[in-house]
Amino acid sequence: QVQLVESGGGLVQAGGSLTLSCALSGGTFSSYVMGWFRQAPGKEREFVAAIYRSGSRTYFADSVKGRFSISRHNAKNTVYLQGSGLKPEDTAVYYCAADPSPLEYYTRSAYNYWGQGTQVIVSS
């Protein structure tokens, strides 16, 4: 059974940087497309970024382009989300997701496996 565990969330000042990690167990990490989503209070869960199995393709939501990056270290079964120039509107619970071959990298329904989330708070 695939299990995902996020870490690295916390409090950061506006304009600061933060790196989130997500470790996968119970499966072959390199076989999965990995995604990051976030959900702010009172908002719908939204797509943030995704990375293909080889890491050769990455995708970002318009709201984070130029500020966020996604990477993976297959030998460590870990995907990372790095944010810089953080804004108060980046405050949310960030979720890691995985799927062997999602038809749509930007939708929740495309991913079979999800982590429990890690809280990010950007103070003004």
ZAMI-444451 format. One record per residue: residue in three letters; y negated, x negated, z of N, C-alpha, C in turn. Coordinates in steps of 0.001 Angstrom, whole numbers, padded with zeros to 6 digits, always signed. Layout:
BEGIN
ALAYXZYXZYXZ ...
END
This chain:
BEGIN
GLN+001187-000841+000000+000000+000000+000000-001245-000882+000000 VAL-002139-000647-000945-003361-001427-001040-004321-001020+000066 GLN-004924-002029+000698-005897-001799+001753-007116-002674+001493 LEU-008302-002105+001681-009550-002821+001475-010351-002825+002762 VAL-010902-003978+003123-011700-004101+004332-013008-004807+004009 GLU-014132-004099+004208-015451-004672+003967-015970-005370+005220 SER-016839-006336+005021-017490-007020+006126-018813-007606+005644 GLY-019652-008007+006589-020902-008660+006251-022135-007795+006370 GLY-021961-006529+006680-023106-005649+006828-023910-005991+008068 GLY-025119-005468+008136-025975-005720+009275-027407-005365+008987 LEU-028289-005853+009835-029717-005591+009723-030415-006762+009052 VAL-031252-006458+008074-032000-007491+007369-033412-006978+007095 GLN-034377-007870+007114-035752-007491+006828-035959-007281+005338 ALA-036894-006412+004995-037236-006197+003596-037594-007529+002953 GLY-037080-007753+001750-037298-009006+001058-036242-010051+001335 GLY-035382-009779+002298-034340-010712+002670-033099-010595+001808 SER-032064-011335+002193-030815-011376+001439-029625-011097+002336 LEU-028547-010640+001730-027332-010332+002468-026147-010419+001524 THR-025024-010889+002038-023795-010959+001259-022703-010155+001934 LEU-022100-009240+001195-020994-008436+001683-019695-008953+001096 SER-018617-008821+001852-017306-009245+001399-016328-008085+001483 CYS-015326-008115+000631-014269-007107+000660-012949-007795+000376 ALA-012031-007715+001330-010725-008334+001194-009664-007285+000878 LEU-008824-007580-000100-007745-006679-000503-006405-007224-000029 SER-005575-006348+000496-004222-006711+000884-003256-005649+000390 GLY-001984-005984+000307-000974-005027-000127-000838-004892-001626 GLY-001488-005758-002365-001425-005716-003812-001835-007042-004414 THR-001710-007142-005711-002111-008354-006416-003579-008224-006796 PHE-004436-008939-006079-005877-008797-006230-006348-008971-007669 SER-005806-009959-008358-006243-010257-009716-005922-009136-010702 SER-005101-008182-010303-004741-007063-011168-005732-005905-011085 TYR-006737-006021-010218-007645-004906-009971-009075-005164-010415 VAL-009640-004153-011055-011079-004100-011242-011666-003708-009886 MET-012726-004374-009472-013331-004121-008172-014735-003548-008343 GLY-015064-002606-007474-016375-001988-007529-017011-001874-006165 TRP-018332-001749-006161-019094-001484-004947-019899-000213-005142 PHE-019857+000651-004155-020651+001872-004122-021418+001904-002812 ARG-022432+002750-002730-023163+002889-001478-023569+004337-001270 GLN-023741+004699-000017-024148+006050+000331-025205+005997+001424 ALA-026403+006423+001084-027501+006479+002030-027453+007805+002777 PRO-028078+007874+003953-028077+009122+004720-028599+010292+003899 GLY-027833+011366+003848-028237+012555+003126-028150+012445+001619 LYS-027593+011361+001113-027497+011143-000328-026045+011116-000789 GLU-025857+011254-002094-024531+011146-002682-024134+009679-002792 ARG-022845+009421-002752-022371+008060-002949-022657+007652-004392 GLU-023224+006468-004573-023614+006023-005896-023043+004647-006238 PHE-022859+004433-007519-022356+003169-008026-023383+002068-007841 VAL-022912+000885-007474-023783-000271-007313-023430-001370-008311 ALA-022171-001796-008304-021747-002893-009174-020243-002880-009353 ALA-019774-003509-010419-018341-003634-010666-018066-004953-011367 ILE-016854-005445-011215-016452-006689-011851-015038-006546-012381 TYR-014838-006997-013609-013544-006873-014238-012529-007820-013606 ARG-011263-007652-013951-010200-008446-013327-010415-009945-013429 SER-010842-010400-014600-011050-011824-014823-012403-012301-014317 GLY-013287-011370-014018-014631-011715-013612-015566-011946-014784 SER-015063-011778-015996-015853-012044-017191-016842-010927-017523 ARG-016628-009761-016973-017530-008635-017200-018018-008089-015868 THR-019312-007889-015778-019910-007295-014587-020854-006180-014992 TYR-021031-005223-014110-021877-004069-014375-022708-003766-013137 PHE-023935-003306-013356-024839-003023-012250-025597-001728-012483 ALA-025862-001034-011402-026735+000123-011469-028148-000347-011760 ASP-028915+000472-012462-030289+000099-012796-031115-000217-011550 SER-030822+000451-010454-031590+000283-009235-031438-001096-008592 VAL-030381-001835-008961-030144-003132-008335-030130-004281-009325 LYS-030269-004002-010600-030259-005064-011611-031348-006089-011327 GLY-030967-007353-011391-031904-008426-011131-031995-008812-009678 ARG-031452-007987-008794-031505-008266-007361-030120-008487-006753 PHE-029117-007838-007322-027750-007936-006801-026853-008699-007763 SER-025834-009342-007231-024819-009980-008043-023454-009674-007450 ILE-022430-009692-008287-021068-009446-007835-020197-010593-008320 SER-019280-011022-007480-018386-012112-007839-017050-011900-007152 ARG-016053-012640-007580-014746-012521-006947-014072-013879-006862 HIS-013288-014048-005822-012502-015251-005625-011058-014783-005513 ASN-010349-014804-006632-009002-014247-006669-008025-014934-005723 ALA-008181-016220-005532-007288-016955-004639-007445-016504-003189 LYS-008599-015924-002858-008856-015435-001505-008768-013918-001415 ASN-008398-013275-002514-008284-011811-002562-009567-011132-002095 THR-010695-011680-002496-011981-011210-001986-013008-011026-003096 VAL-013750-009924-003013-014873-009671-003896-016138-009679-003044 TYR-017243-010157-003627-018500-010279-002902-019602-009493-003596 LEU-020519-008992-002806-021733-008373-003318-022898-009073-002644 GLN-023750-009707-003436-024884-010446-002918-026182-009758-003317 GLY-026990-009457-002344-028256-008806-002600-029413-009664-002135 SER-030481-009691-002909-031693-010404-002541-032883-009505-002831 GLY-034014-009856-002262-035176-009006-002423-034871-007585-001976 LEU-034160-007465-000860-033711-006159-000393-034882-005251-000028 LYS-034683-003968-000296-035694-002954-000056-035172-001931+000947 PRO-036061-001223+001642-035608-000189+002571-034683+000831+001903 GLU-034893+001122+000630-034042+002072-000076-032637+001545-000339 ASP-032394+000272-000050-031045-000283-000145-030222+000044+001098 THR-030853+000590+002109-030157+000971+003334-029083+002005+003016 ALA-027854+001705+003393-026731+002589+003092-025458+002013+003674 VAL-024413+002821+003670-023073+002313+003930-022522+001868+002589 TYR-022079+000642+002515-021560+000086+001270-020038+000101+001288 TYR-019451+000630+000218-018007+000778+000109-017443-000078-001017 CYS-016319-000676-000750-015577-001438-001737-014505-000547-002343 ALA-014273-000675-003636-013267+000128-004321-012456-000736-005277 ALA-011225-000308-005546-010346-001054-006440-009499-000112-007280 ASP-009226-000531-008501-008337+000210-009388-007805-000743-010452 PRO-006536-000616-010834-005981-001528-011836-006628-001423-013206 SER-007087-000234-013569-007717-000055-014876-008535+001227-014909 PRO-009697+001227-014277-010523+002436-014256-011076+002755-015635 LEU-011034+004022-016003-011565+004444-017292-013084+004384-017303 GLU-013689+004633-016136-015139+004620-015981-015482+003816-014728 TYR-015996+002632-014905-016260+001723-013801-017343+002219-012856 TYR-018145+003180-013297-019312+003618-012553-019122+004933-011796 THR-017916+005510-011815-017677+006778-011131-016669+006628-009993 ARG-016865+007414-008941-015981+007383-007781-014548+007728-008149 SER-014384+008723-009004-013056+009217-009343-012207+008201-010102 ALA-012826+007160-010626-012108+006157-011403-011324+005176-010532 TYR-011643+005111-009254-011030+004143-008351-010034+004798-007401 ASN-008853+004222-007317-007792+004778-006472-007878+004350-005015 TYR-008434+003173-004753-008423+002617-003406-009829+002336-002905 TRP-010052+002644-001624-011371+002515-001012-011304+001897+000378 GLY-012332+001134+000727-012470+000625+002067-013198+001629+002937 GLN-013370+001301+004214-014026+002202+005154-015541+002077+005151 GLY-016059+001046+004539-017493+000874+004427-018084-000064+005464 THR-019222-000649+005132-019963-001498+006051-021443-001137+005951 GLN-022089-001010+007096-023470-000542+007152-024464-001656+006854 VAL-025413-001357+005977-026520-002259+005691-027816-001521+006004 ILE-028648-002122+006832-029942-001537+007174-031029-002538+006810 VAL-031939-002107+005957-033063-002950+005555-034310-002409+006229 SER-034883-003184+007115-036051-002753+007867-037330-003090+007119 SER-038339-002267+007317-039635-002481+006688-040603-003174+007625 
END
